[in-house]
Amino acid sequence: MNGAPPQIPDSGPSLADERAVPGEKADLDAERLSMLALLALAALAVGLRLFTMHEPVERDLAIHALIANEWLHGRELYGDLWNHKPPASFFVHALFIRFFGMGEVQLLALNICFGLWSLGALYFVARQMLHNRWAMLTACLWGIVLGFCLPLQANQPNTESLVRPMLLTALGLWLGVERRRIPQPGMFIAALLFFLTTLFKQHYAVIPATLGAFLLLADWREQGRVTRRTLGQIAIIGLTGLLGWAAYAQFLNSENLWAKFYEAAFTYNRIYAKGLGSTLIEALNLARPFLLDLLPLLLFSAAGLLWRMARAPERRLFWLSGWMLGCFLAMAIPGQFFPHYYQLLIAPAIVSSLFLLENLYQTPLSRHRRIVTWAIAVLSLTMVLRLVWMLSMPSLMLPILKYGHSEGMRFIAAQQFGKMLAARIPDGAPVFYVGSDPQVVFYAGGRIAPSKFYARWLDPAQSGKFAPVFLAETRQQFLAGNFDLVMTTGSPAFFSDPLVAQRLGRDFIQLPRCIHTQRLWVRRTATEAAIQALIHRPWSGCDPSYESFRKWRAYPWRP
């Protein structure tokens, strides 16, 4: 005997191990079930976008696609092609046009890609902020339903829809780094994403700035001082943004475009924008019908956050409060308010509401748990029923529900007129267009000629001192250019110009007024067959939007 303890043979896992295995298996099963539910929600998101694939696009979408298409054909952004937004929207549209061509398929692909990214990013943020797996999935369900909300104009890939997944991913990374769930290099990816959002609209920088200020407040409350860790994270975001914009400015300067870009994206926007006060009043106008879908969550989340901050503030409350306030400021700063700006508030309102409900559910009182369960069920059922109601409407009703009767009818007419033109003109025919419905050229598949083709840019009420300069440049382009078609809607200041009228009379044949105030001229040197195709009787003098209006009046549940 050497005193060594006897060796006990390994007889398999211990009792503790046996107890741990079922728990691990349950977690694995729950994770798999969550992934299946997330895939089902992704399929729902794709299906909803397919459902509205053929609805008329809004003006901004048509403008972005047209400018991106011309950019791909070698024209110069901010030099030859003018717009008052930074370049990211045009770059994304150009990327998808390169693969799918300009048109409805391109917008659908763009919509699906960014919609799925937004869904995954929302789940990513919810996992960082919430504990209950079903609360995370509920956040995704509400995000899909509100993302389809037509009055919020959230079902098409406008600028807010493109920015939302980037913001969510950046916020999720920042939160994960702060809670030490994600390595520190994730902060640099978050900073890069925040910078990219400012290339869509420069004032989106207010979102990380506001969130950073709230995190500094959280540090001060918890430790009585500002921590180096938080300051370092804010510095990474700020320096990345400054270096990114410095690099872009240097690139524009090397191309001799910086002065033109600054004039468009900064100087012009000071004239284009209204006062901040009037925008805030518009944004807070609770009588707006599109707020019916978002108002319950906004009120509950805002009131709940204020109540919890007053009673028992914790760091996640500072996160949610800074996120929501930053998105509200980004929505209000542009100076002109449009319903799709509310999309920025969808994600923070959803996550804040479920965070508050989850905390209330964890209280020991069973009464609170029943209230929370019923609240989530009623909110979810209300949203789903509203979604079913919108899906049950005839397709012609959707633009009216989305944009209102006047705008909806106008967009329907522009879409149908453009598609009629597409069947009668060669692909990529050079078109001179000045008007309020650029969707006509988008659906016709034509190549726009002037850089200031949007009539509102020529309006002194919109452009101030820039309007006469834009008008003179557009006239010069028309007099010097070579076009197959000339189209207009509501641009009397341009088409009443003596030199413009002289060239129209000499080189073009005006066709009978076609659809919804559209006026059309065809080049005299075009072939007789081309002219006859454009004057073809079935559409001459008709207005397909009249049929839409008749059906809308007959629909019993019209909005």
Sequence and secondary structure as in RCSB ss.txt:
>XXXX:A:sequence
MNGAPPQIPDSGPSLADERAVPGEKADLDAERLSMLALLALAALAVGLRLFTMHEPVERDLAIHALIANEWLHGR
ELYGDLWNHKPPASFFVHALFIRFFGMGEVQLLALNICFGLWSLGALYFVARQMLHNRWAMLTACLWGIVLGFCL
PLQANQPNTESLVRPMLLTALGLWLGVERRRIPQPGMFIAALLFFLTTLFKQHYAVIPATLGAFLLLADWREQGR
VTRRTLGQIAIIGLTGLLGWAAYAQFLNSENLWAKFYEAAFTYNRIYAKGLGSTLIEALNLARPFLLDLLPLLLF
SAAGLLWRMARAPERRLFWLSGWMLGCFLAMAIPGQFFPHYYQLLIAPAIVSSLFLLENLYQTPLSRHRRIVTWA
IAVLSLTMVLRLVWMLSMPSLMLPILKYGHSEGMRFIAAQQFGKMLAARIPDGAPVFYVGSDPQVVFYAGGRIAP
SKFYARWLDPAQSGKFAPVFLAETRQQFLAGNFDLVMTTGSPAFFSDPLVAQRLGRDFIQLPRCIHTQRLWVRRT
ATEAAIQALIHRPWSGCDPSYESFRKWRAYPWRP
>XXXX:A:secstr
           SS HHHHHHHHHHHHHHHHHHHHHHHHHHHHHHHHHHHHHTTTS   HHHHHHHHHHHHHHTT 
 BTTTB  SS SHHHHHHHHHHHHH SSHHHHHHHHHHHHHHHHHHHHHHHHHH   HHHHHHHHHHHHHHHT T
TTT SS  HHHHHHHHHHHHHHHHHHHHTTSS TTHHHHHHHHHHHHHTT GGGGHHHHHHHHHHHHHHHHHHSS
  HHHHHHHHHHHHHHHHHHHHHHHHHHHTT HHHHHIIIIIHHHHHS  HHHHHHHHT TT TTHHHHHHHHHH
HHHHHHHHHHHS  HHHHHHHHHHHHHHHHHHTTSS  GGGGHHHHHHHHHHHHHHHHHHHTSS HHHHHHHHHH
HHHHHHHHHHHHHHHHHS TTHHHHHHH HHHHHHHHHHHHHHHHHHTTS TT EEEEEES THHHHHHT EE  
S  BGGGG HHHHTTHHHHHHHHHHHHHHH   SEEEEES HHHHTSHHHHHHHHHHEEE    STT EEEEETT
S HHHHHHHS GGGTT  HHHHHHHHHHH TT  
